[in-house]
Amino acid sequence: MQSLRALALARRSLPALRFLPNPRTLSTQPFAAQDDPLRDEVLVEGKASARAAILNRPFALNALNTNMALRLKKLYESWEDNPDIGFVIMKGSGRAFCAGGDIVTLYQLLQEGKVEDCKDFFRNLYMFIYILGTYLKPHVAILDGITMGGGAGVSVPGTFRIATDKTIFATPETHIGFHPDAGASFYLSHLTGHVGEYLALTGERLNGVDMLAVGLATHYSMSARLNWIDERLAKLVTDDPSVIDSSLAQYGDIVYPDKKSIFHRLEVIDKCFGHDTVEEIVDALESETARSNQDWCTSALKKLKEASPLSLKVTLRSIREGRFETLDECLVREYRMSLHGISKQVSHDFSEGVRARLVDKDLAPKWDPPSLEQVSDDMVEYHFSPLGEVEPELKLPTNLREAFI
């Protein structure tokens, strides 16, 4: 059987960059300014011709906040301008790469009426993701552990993503009354067939092998072997993506899908999730479940029925629109959707979903509307409408930075 590395469908290609002369050798120990404890949330490692950003909120599974987004943006801009730096690495501390945005803090801010602080979070996070998606230097994300929501947003747009046997990927936003954001409508919609709709609507989890199979990861390594890869990257003096690719392949692992892999059900996923509406998708899944009685069908159907009906319809449209948009267009649209989603003008589903899942943890959200049939076209349309004269749209530096993907 062909290895899954050959099945990776979402490789990002970059033009070859010049080789770096006279590299500066730096310590490989993390360092942070001692007078600013907020800097500890993103640590920095210096290597021969690379820098590593380490997401460092292990107690919160490295969930992203506004400070982290701002610091990442500042670091990446400075590293891009530094001729001594050839490539950049991102990794997480503890048992997660990044569990996404710090939605509990967003919930608390909304409860306190601090909506502007929530807007700052989305604006700065999306700005960093655009910088990553247009970065002039190779980027290596080491997805060792939980990688969800915004965690995928700050890694998938980069050049290389290393999945491991500890990787758990998901975009579970429909279960908290939100939509897969942080660029998800771009990278999910560009996966093979209708896998993007399947992952976005159900929030189904993928392991590292399945991430490789659908193209969300570009390489695979056993977690125990990551130290070898880290040592190899620390010695590389290059800004050539092909050199980094070869090193990652040499020190990585060749893996094959097992019988439960998503790789073996792509055809059925396309058949069920290629329909025009969420109702039709649910009907198709019910028919497939009755016919085949496969566990994954039962699980997908259960997840759809537990999710916010409004979020499901908003999310399906988002993925479908993302298929025909550039990264910057997706981020601008997602910013609108996010601000409308937290505004509570149409529904309180975001606050209710976070409350039920992560605050009170009763797992019994009261969705409004409570059923797909009660979600009107106007409710969905509202999430995609312009923000208006008093609310500025997300401004990305598209005239200065053009996306490669």
C-alpha positions, 0 to 999 in steps of 0.5 A: 500500500502506498504510504500516507505521505504520498496521499497528502493532498494539501501540500503548500508550495513556496518559491525557493529562497536564497541560502543563508550565509554566515548563520549566527549560532544561538542558544537552544534554550527558551528565553523570555523577558523577565520583566514581562510575565505575559511574554511567558505565554509565548516562549522563544528558542533560538537555533542555528538559522531558525527560531521556534515559538512555543505556545506556553499555557499548558494549564489551558492546553495552550489556548490562544488569547489576545496577548499571544496573538499580538506577540506571535504577530510581532515575533513573526514580523521581526523574524521575517525581516531578519536575514539570519533567520531561514525558517520558523518553528511553532510548537506547544508545551505540555500535552497540547499543541493548541486547543484553539481560542480561549473561548472561556475568557471570551464568554466571561468578557461577553458576560461583563459587556466587554465586547470590544475586547472580544473584537480585539481577540478576533482581529489580532488572531486573524491578522496573525493567521494571514501573516502565517499564510503569506509568510516568506520563510518556511514554517514548521508546526509540530502538532504533538497533542491536542490541535483544535480550532484556532490551533489548526488556524495557526498551523495549517496555513504554514508550509509544513505540519508534523502530526504524531501518534498523540495528535488529536485534531478537530474543529468542534465549534458547532457544538459551542454555538459558533462556526469553524473560524481562524481560516477554517473555511479556507483550509477545510473547504480545500480538502478532498471531496466533502471532507471539509463539510464532514469535519466542520459540521460534526466536529469529528476528531482525527488522529495524526495518521488521518490528518496526513491522509486528508492533507491537513498534515504534511509529515508524521512522526512518533512523539518519542522521536520528535527530539531527533527531529528537533535536533536535526532542525536545530542544526539546519542552516537553510531557508530552502523548503525542499531541504527542510522537507527532506530532513522531515521525511528522513527523520519522520515515520512512514505510516498506513491507515488502519481499517477505521481510518477516514481514508476508507470512507471518503466515498461515503462521506462525499455521498452524504455531505455533498448535499445542498442543505443540512437537512439533506445531509442528515437524511442521507446519514440516516439512510446510510446508518440504516443501510450499513450500521457503521459506527462512524455514521451513527457517531456523525449523526449523533454529533449533528443532532447535538450541535447548534442548528443555527451554527450548522447552517451557518457553517455549511454556507461558510465552507461552501463559500470558502471553496471559491475564496482566497485566504484573505477573503475567508478571514474577512468573512469569518471576522464578520461572522464571528462579530455577528455570532457574539452580538446576540442579535439573532441568537445567544447560542455562542454564550449558551454553548460555552456555558453548557460545555465548558463553564457549567459543564451540564452538556445540555445547551438550550439552542435558539432556535432549537431545530433546523426547521426553525432556522430562517434564511434571514438568520443565516444571512445575518451572519454574512452581512457587512458590519456596517458603517459604525463597525470597521471590517477586518483590514488585512495588508493584502497590498503588501502581502500576497498569499501563496495558497 
